């Protein structure tokens, strides 16, 4: 039986069945809606959340607290388990740094245990892909150190191709100006976004129309995907399952051996990208940039 726990945080957007099947410990960021008291990400139903956004709700997020990390990690350590923490990009949240800080304190308190952390420089199911990789390898009996090295070799080649449907959420986050949001909405412009090499969101292009944006996701994937090395592909969506399903069909047309998993973009990421976002994540042949 494995002697280590896999920890991550709720920005990974993995489906609940995968989290439960592989006993992944998910640390919860908080979501604040319309200045109401914070709610743990896991306690918010995604479909209800997106409906609130469509009705004008304002959502903000807060990092996993030191106390939350301590409470759960201590339990694992007391059970004689080591810890591998695979975290949300430090470029977009204080969560990873909080986790590392707590790991440092707990390592002193439990010197007999091994605690490792990885800044994935990824978000949503890009991060989730790496967590899923760790879970599958652990299931095969691979040790924590080997999994750690495997993730380090993969993380810079996890590509995130993203399109958003509502420019006003990017405006709220400072990604586009008000004038750009208005003009882009009138012209039906859909920005194409990726997570950069240093773990930040960056706009890399734009297309006109939703269907063109979805085709562009798969077109870019064809240039760089490495399905032979790792066949799992993740698609996350902001309450637009039919569109996500169409993207999956397009991926499977090009890559019949791909194992495609669809999940929601959870409230943590969705607060900043809005309804209608679609993210396509996979291992590439080249370092993301």
C-alpha positions in Angstrom: 0.0 0.0 0.0 1.2 3.5 -0.8 2.9 5.4 2.0 2.3 8.9 0.7 -0.7 11.2 0.1 -1.2 13.3 -3.0 -2.3 16.8 -2.1 -3.5 19.5 -4.5 -5.9 22.4 -4.4 -9.3 23.1 -5.8 -8.1 25.1 -8.8 -7.1 21.7 -10.4 -10.8 21.2 -11.6 -10.6 17.4 -11.6 -14.0 15.6 -11.7 -15.3 14.4 -8.4 -15.2 10.8 -9.4 -11.4 10.9 -10.1 -10.7 12.7 -6.8 -12.7 10.1 -4.9 -11.4 7.1 -6.9 -7.7 8.0 -6.2 -8.2 9.5 -2.8 -6.7 12.9 -3.8 -6.5 15.4 -1.0 -7.9 18.7 -2.4 -7.2 21.8 -0.4 -10.0 24.3 -0.8 -9.6 27.9 -1.9 -12.5 30.2 -0.9 -15.0 32.0 -3.1 -16.6 35.3 -2.1 -19.8 36.2 -4.0 -21.2 39.8 -3.7 -19.2 40.4 -0.5 -21.0 37.6 1.3 -19.0 35.4 3.8 -16.4 33.2 2.0 -17.5 29.7 0.9 -15.2 26.8 0.3 -14.9 26.0 -3.4 -16.2 22.4 -2.9 -19.4 23.7 -1.3 -20.5 25.6 -4.4 -22.4 23.8 -7.2 -20.8 24.9 -10.5 -24.0 25.2 -12.4 -25.6 27.4 -9.7 -22.4 29.5 -9.6 -22.4 30.2 -13.3 -26.1 31.1 -13.2 -25.3 33.6 -10.5 -22.5 35.1 -12.7 -24.9 35.4 -15.6 -27.3 37.3 -13.4 -24.7 39.8 -12.5 -23.1 38.4 -9.3 -19.5 39.5 -8.6 -17.2 36.7 -7.5 -13.7 36.9 -5.9 -11.4 34.2 -4.6 -9.0 33.8 -1.7 -6.1 31.4 -1.3 -6.0 28.3 0.8 -5.2 29.4 4.3 -2.2 28.2 6.4 -4.6 26.8 8.9 -6.5 24.7 6.4 -3.2 23.2 5.1 -2.0 22.5 8.6 -5.3 20.8 9.7 -5.3 18.3 6.8 -1.6 17.7 6.4 -1.1 17.0 10.1 -3.7 14.3 9.9 -1.8 12.5 7.1 1.5 12.9 8.9 0.1 11.5 12.1 -1.1 8.5 10.1 2.5 7.9 9.0 2.1 9.2 5.5 4.5 11.3 3.4 3.1 14.2 1.4 3.5 15.2 -2.3 1.8 18.6 -2.9 1.1 19.5 -6.5 0.0 23.1 -6.5 -1.7 25.9 -8.5 0.7 28.2 -10.3 2.2 30.6 -7.8 1.9 33.3 -10.5 -1.8 33.5 -10.0 -2.4 32.8 -6.4 -0.8 32.8 -2.9 -2.0 29.3 -2.4 1.2 27.5 -3.4 3.3 29.7 -1.3 1.1 29.1 1.7 1.4 25.4 1.1 5.2 25.6 0.9 5.3 27.7 4.1 3.3 25.1 6.0 5.2 22.2 4.6 8.4 23.8 5.9 7.0 24.1 9.3 5.6 20.6 9.3 8.9 19.2 8.1 10.5 20.5 11.3 7.7 19.1 13.4 7.8 15.7 11.6 11.4 15.2 10.6 10.9 11.4 10.0 8.4 12.2 7.2 9.1 13.3 3.6 7.2 16.4 2.3 7.6 17.6 -1.3 6.0 20.4 -3.2 5.8 21.3 -6.9 4.7 24.6 -8.4 3.0 23.3 -11.5 2.9 26.7 -13.2 -0.4 25.4 -14.5 -4.1 26.1 -13.8 -7.4 24.3 -14.1 -7.1 20.9 -15.8 -3.6 21.6 -16.8 -2.8 21.3 -13.1 -5.3 18.5 -12.9 -3.6 16.6 -15.7 -0.4 16.5 -13.6 -2.3 15.5 -10.4 -4.1 12.7 -12.4 -0.7 11.5 -13.7 0.6 11.3 -10.1 -2.5 9.4 -9.0 -2.2 6.9 -11.9 1.5 6.3 -11.2 0.9 5.8 -7.5 -1.8 3.2 -8.4 0.9 1.4 -10.4 3.1 1.3 -7.4 5.5 4.0 -8.4 7.2 5.8 -5.5 6.8 9.4 -4.5 10.3 10.5 -5.6 10.0 9.0 -9.1 6.6 10.6 -9.5 8.0 13.9 -8.3 10.7 13.7 -11.0 8.2 12.8 -13.6 6.1 15.8 -12.9 9.1 18.1 -13.0 9.9 16.8 -16.5 6.4 17.2 -17.7 5.1 20.4 -16.2 6.7 22.8 -18.6 5.2 20.9 -21.5 1.6 21.1 -20.3 -0.2 23.3 -22.8 -3.4 25.2 -22.0 -5.4 26.4 -25.0 -8.3 28.6 -23.7 -11.1 30.6 -25.2 -13.5 32.8 -23.2 -17.0 33.7 -24.3 -17.6 36.9 -22.2 -14.9 39.6 -22.5 -16.3 41.5 -19.6 -14.9 39.0 -17.1 -11.4 39.6 -18.6 -12.1 43.3 -18.3 -12.9 42.9 -14.6 -9.6 41.1 -14.1 -7.7 43.8 -15.9 -6.9 41.6 -18.9 -8.6 43.8 -21.4 -9.8 47.4 -21.4 -13.4 48.5 -21.2 -13.3 49.7 -24.7 -11.9 46.4 -26.0 -14.6 44.5 -24.1 -17.4 46.6 -25.6 -15.9 46.5 -29.2 -15.1 42.8 -29.0 -18.5 41.9 -27.8 -20.1 43.9 -30.6 -17.9 42.2 -33.2 -18.2 38.7 -31.6 -14.5 38.5 -31.0 -13.3 35.6 -28.9 -9.8 35.9 -27.4 -7.4 32.9 -27.3 -5.5 32.6 -24.1 -2.7 30.4 -22.8 -0.8 29.8 -19.6 2.7 31.1 -20.2 6.0 29.4 -19.3 6.1 31.4 -16.1 2.5 30.4 -15.1 0.7 33.6 -16.0 -2.3 34.1 -18.3 -1.6 35.7 -21.6 -3.7 36.5 -24.6 -2.1 35.1 -27.7 -4.7 35.8 -30.4 -8.4 36.4 -31.3 -10.9 34.9 -33.7 -14.4 35.9 -34.7 -17.2 33.6 -33.5 -17.6 30.8 -31.1 -17.2 27.9 -33.6 -14.0 29.4 -35.0 -12.6 29.7 -31.5 -13.4 26.0 -30.8 -11.7 24.9 -34.0 -8.7 27.1 -33.2 -8.3 25.2 -29.9 -7.9 21.9 -31.7 -5.9 23.4 -34.6 -3.2 24.7 -32.2 -3.2 21.3 -30.4 -2.4 19.6 -33.7 0.9 21.6 -33.9 2.3 20.5 -30.6 0.5 17.6 -28.8 2.4 14.5 -27.8 -0.4 12.0 -27.4 2.1 9.1 -27.9 3.9 10.0 -24.6 0.8 10.8 -22.6 -2.6 10.0 -24.0 -4.8 11.8 -21.5 -6.4 15.1 -22.7 -8.5 17.3 -20.4 -11.2 19.7 -21.4 -12.8 22.0 -18.8 -15.8 24.3 -19.4 -17.7 27.1 -17.8 -21.2 25.5 -17.9 -21.1 24.9 -21.7 -21.0 21.1 -21.8 -22.3 20.8 -25.3 -19.5 22.9 -26.6 -16.9 21.0 -24.6 -18.4 17.8 -26.1 -17.9 19.1 -29.6 -14.3 20.0 -28.8 -13.8 16.4 -27.5 -15.2 15.1 -30.8 -12.8 17.2 -32.8 -9.9 16.0 -30.7 -10.9 12.4 -31.1 -11.2 12.8 -34.8 -7.5 13.8 -34.9 -6.3 11.6 -32.1 -8.3 8.4 -31.9 -6.2 7.0 -29.1 -6.6 10.0 -26.9 -8.4 9.5 -23.6 -10.4 12.7 -23.2 -11.8 13.7 -19.8 -14.3 16.6 -19.5 -14.9 18.6 -16.3 -16.2 21.9 -15.1 -14.0 25.0 -14.7 -14.7 25.4 -11.0 -15.6 28.6 -9.2 -12.0 29.5 -8.4 -11.0 29.8 -12.0 -14.5 30.6 -13.3 -14.7 33.7 -11.2 -12.1 35.2 -13.5 -13.0 33.7 -16.9 -16.8 33.7 -16.7 -19.5 31.4 -18.2 -18.6 29.8 -21.5 -14.9 29.4 -21.0 -13.4 26.3 -22.6 -9.9 25.0 -21.7 -8.1 22.3 -23.7 -5.0 20.9 -21.9 -2.5 18.2 -22.9 1.1 17.2 -22.9 3.1 18.8 -25.7 6.3 18.0 -27.6 7.7 21.4 -26.7 7.9 23.7 -23.7 5.0 26.0 -23.4 5.8 29.6 -24.1 
